Amino acid sequence: MCAMSSSSSTAISTGTSRTKILFLGMRRSGKTSILQVLFDDLPVKQTFYLEPTMRVAKHFIDTVIPLEIWDCPGNVTVDTLGASLADFSTIVFVIDIRDLYQHPVSKLVEFIVAACQINPDINLEVFVHKAERLQEDDKIENFRQIHERVMDRLVDESPEFEQFPLNFHLTSIYDHSLREAFSRVLHKLIDSLPYLEELLNVFCSNTASPKAFLFDTSSKIHVATDTSPVDQATHNLCCDYLSMLNSFGPLYKSNANDPRTSRFSPTPAPTPPPTATTSTPTSGTSPVGTPPLPTSSTSPVPPSKPHFYPSAATSLSPSRPGTTLTYHLVTPHLALLALLPTTVYDMRRGLVEWNVVWFREGVREIWVSGLRGGLEDTG
């Protein structure tokens, strides 16, 4: 679902209204490697060979909402950007944690001041990146200094910026802090987030789950979670489990439609005509003025391909005795990962599966409603 493309024809041909994110930062701060690792599954060791960004690169990413991310070179300014800051919903500024000089801070402040004048509702995020290069104490100290310098410069520009909502994230491509940070950025752009959170709350309540996430399976960014606090260890555990399933998943597939196994299956019965028990709300008698529905004798309907939703589970003993981590595919690109008491999963698995079915149906309805709304906005 997180297919990244640099071709502008993708967005034009589909007519999709995309949410724009502006990625800024100095040269070699790590902007391109962040996008490649997140959305193009680039191995971390290969980021050393990425060429510096020389011109604005537009990436079209289809995740839970359609995104258009502008990866900008380090020398871009407000005047040379080639677009108005009013077109963007979020600005992400990437700062190398070892870069304590004034140049990146000045550039960040320049864009913040310009953005607030044009688009006061824009979301502003700062990724203090490459945190793996410092020891823990130095990491915290540099993060604090960068935060203080940015806020001091903003106050120097205007006292109105004293309580300005600027979010700082400590990130690295070598752990899951980057995915956690980008998840928080994405949450502010998802209009349906409250409904997804409520679905997760209901699931947790019905299954005694202490924590549940809705993940984008490709990028391993969690689209939503229930309202209980996010534990970093639990989030990392879910990301690792999802990575393992993504690695081994292509080795397996459903053989339901395999012609080699069809000869051992009984001959399927003819498709019956629609009745009141099907998903189409019809009855034996058509309303007045409504033509009768075609039956299989007049226009045969080919059988639809059955949906296949894989699931998996693993016990967390001995690290978390009595806890099971479960995986259920909700859509072709979204998955529900939840912690469940092992006793509940073993003895009441039918209840768990029943709640997964209703959760899947709720997510599908929200997703379809979002697609319709996006098409209406573009039309």
Backbone hydrogen bonds, N-H to C=O, Kabsch-Sander energy under -0.5 kcal/mol:
donor,donor_aa,acceptor,acceptor_aa,energy
3,A,1,M,-1.0
4,M,2,C,-0.5
5,S,60,F,-1.2
8,S,6,S,-0.5
10,T,7,S,-1.1
12,I,8,S,-1.5
13,S,9,S,-2.6
14,T,10,T,-1.5
15,G,11,A,-1.2
16,T,11,A,-0.8
18,R,16,T,-0.7
19,T,66,P,-2.6
21,I,68,E,-2.3
22,L,90,T,-2.7
23,F,21,I,-0.6
23,F,70,W,-2.8
24,L,22,L,-0.6
24,L,92,V,-3.0
26,M,94,V,-0.7
29,S,26,M,-1.5
34,I,30,G,-1.6
35,L,31,K,-1.7
36,Q,32,T,-2.6
37,V,33,S,-2.4
38,L,34,I,-2.2
39,F,35,L,-2.6
40,D,35,L,-0.6
40,D,36,Q,-1.4
42,L,36,Q,-1.8
46,Q,43,P,-1.3
47,T,44,V,-1.6
48,F,45,K,-0.8
49,Y,46,Q,-1.4
50,L,47,T,-1.3
54,M,52,P,-0.5
57,A,71,D,-2.6
59,H,57,A,-0.6
59,H,69,I,-2.9
60,F,5,S,-3.0
61,I,59,H,-0.7
61,I,67,L,-2.2
62,D,3,A,-0.9
63,T,61,I,-0.9
63,T,65,I,-1.2
67,L,61,I,-3.3
68,E,19,T,-2.6
69,I,59,H,-2.8
70,W,21,I,-2.8
70,W,68,E,-0.5
71,D,57,A,-3.2
71,D,69,I,-0.7
72,C,23,F,-1.8
72,C,70,W,-0.7
76,V,73,P,-1.4
81,L,77,T,-0.8
87,D,84,S,-1.8
88,F,85,L,-1.2
89,S,20,K,-2.4
90,T,20,K,-1.2
91,I,123,N,-2.8
92,V,22,L,-3.1
93,F,91,I,-0.6
93,F,125,E,-2.7
94,V,24,L,-2.8
94,V,92,V,-0.5
95,I,93,F,-0.5
95,I,127,F,-2.7
97,I,129,H,-2.5
99,D,96,D,-2.1
100,L,98,R,-1.3
105,V,101,Y,-0.6
106,S,102,Q,-2.8
107,K,103,H,-2.1
108,L,104,P,-2.3
109,V,105,V,-2.5
110,E,106,S,-2.2
111,F,107,K,-1.9
112,I,108,L,-2.3
113,V,109,V,-2.6
114,A,110,E,-2.0
115,A,111,F,-2.6
116,C,112,I,-2.4
117,Q,113,V,-1.4
118,I,114,A,-1.4
119,N,115,A,-3.8
122,I,119,N,-1.7
123,N,89,S,-2.4
125,E,91,I,-2.8
126,V,167,N,-2.9
127,F,93,F,-2.5
128,V,126,V,-0.8
128,V,169,H,-3.1
129,H,95,I,-2.6
129,H,127,F,-1.2
131,A,171,T,-2.0
133,R,130,K,-1.5
134,L,131,A,-1.3
139,K,135,Q,-2.9
140,I,136,E,-2.1
141,E,137,D,-2.1
142,N,138,D,-2.7
143,F,139,K,-2.2
144,R,140,I,-2.2
145,Q,141,E,-2.3
146,I,142,N,-2.5
147,H,143,F,-2.1
148,E,144,R,-2.5
149,R,145,Q,-2.6
150,V,146,I,-2.2
151,M,147,H,-2.2
152,D,148,E,-2.6
153,R,149,R,-2.2
154,L,150,V,-2.1
155,V,151,M,-2.2
156,D,152,D,-1.9
157,E,153,R,-1.6
158,S,154,L,-2.1
161,F,158,S,-1.7
162,E,159,P,-1.7
163,Q,160,E,-0.6
164,F,161,F,-1.6
166,L,164,F,-1.8
167,N,124,L,-1.7
167,N,165,P,-0.5
169,H,126,V,-2.7
171,T,128,V,-2.2
171,T,169,H,-0.7
175,D,172,S,-0.8
178,L,172,S,-1.0
178,L,175,D,-0.6
180,E,176,H,-2.1
181,A,177,S,-2.3
182,F,178,L,-2.6
183,S,179,R,-2.0
184,R,180,E,-1.7
185,V,181,A,-1.7
186,L,182,F,-2.6
187,H,183,S,-2.3
188,K,184,R,-0.9
188,K,185,V,-0.5
189,L,186,L,-1.8
190,I,186,L,-0.7
190,I,187,H,-0.8
191,D,189,L,-0.8
193,L,190,I,-1.4
195,Y,192,S,-0.6
196,L,192,S,-2.0
197,E,193,L,-2.6
198,E,194,P,-1.9
199,L,195,Y,-2.1
200,L,196,L,-2.0
201,N,197,E,-2.4
202,V,198,E,-2.3
203,F,199,L,-2.2
204,C,200,L,-2.5
205,S,201,N,-2.3
206,N,202,V,-2.4
207,T,203,F,-1.7
208,A,204,C,-0.9
209,S,204,C,-1.4
211,K,339,L,-0.6
213,F,337,L,-3.2
214,L,224,A,-2.8
215,F,213,F,-0.6
215,F,335,A,-3.0
216,D,221,I,-2.7
217,T,215,F,-0.7
217,T,333,H,-1.8
220,K,216,D,-2.1
221,I,216,D,-0.5
223,V,214,L,-2.5
223,V,221,I,-0.6
224,A,214,L,-1.3
226,D,212,A,-1.4
231,D,229,P,-0.6
232,Q,230,V,-0.5
235,H,231,D,-2.5
236,N,232,Q,-2.5
237,L,233,A,-2.1
238,C,234,T,-2.2
239,C,235,H,-2.2
240,D,236,N,-2.4
241,Y,237,L,-2.3
242,L,238,C,-2.3
243,S,239,C,-2.2
244,M,240,D,-2.2
245,L,241,Y,-2.2
246,N,242,L,-2.4
247,S,243,S,-1.7
248,F,244,M,-2.0
249,G,245,L,-2.6
251,L,248,F,-1.5
252,Y,249,G,-2.1
258,D,255,N,-1.2
261,T,258,D,-1.4
262,S,258,D,-1.1
263,R,259,P,-0.7
264,F,261,T,-1.1
265,S,262,S,-1.3
278,T,275,T,-1.4
282,T,280,T,-2.2
290,T,287,P,-1.9
298,T,295,T,-1.0
299,S,295,T,-2.4
309,Y,307,H,-0.5
312,A,327,Y,-2.3
314,T,325,L,-2.0
316,L,323,T,-2.6
319,S,316,L,-0.7
320,R,316,L,-2.8
323,T,320,R,-1.5
324,T,340,L,-3.2
325,L,314,T,-2.8
326,T,324,T,-0.6
326,T,338,A,-2.9
327,Y,312,A,-3.1
328,H,336,L,-2.1
329,L,310,P,-2.3
330,V,334,L,-2.6
331,T,334,L,-1.8
334,L,331,T,-0.6
335,A,215,F,-2.4
336,L,328,H,-3.3
337,L,213,F,-2.4
337,L,335,A,-0.6
338,A,326,T,-1.6
339,L,211,K,-2.7
340,L,324,T,-2.8
342,T,322,G,-2.4
345,Y,341,P,-2.3
346,D,342,T,-2.5
347,M,343,T,-2.3
348,R,344,V,-2.2
352,V,348,R,-1.7
353,E,349,R,-2.8
354,W,350,G,-2.2
355,N,351,L,-2.0
356,V,352,V,-2.0
357,V,353,E,-2.1
358,W,354,W,-1.8
359,F,355,N,-2.3
360,R,356,V,-2.9
361,E,357,V,-2.1
362,G,358,W,-2.1
363,V,359,F,-2.4
364,R,360,R,-2.3
365,E,361,E,-2.1
366,I,362,G,-2.1
367,W,363,V,-2.6
368,V,364,R,-2.5
369,S,365,E,-2.3
370,G,366,I,-2.1
371,L,367,W,-2.0
372,R,368,V,-2.2
373,G,369,S,-2.3
374,G,370,G,-2.2
375,L,371,L,-2.2
376,E,372,R,-2.1
377,D,373,G,-2.0
378,T,374,G,-1.7
379,G,375,L,-1.5
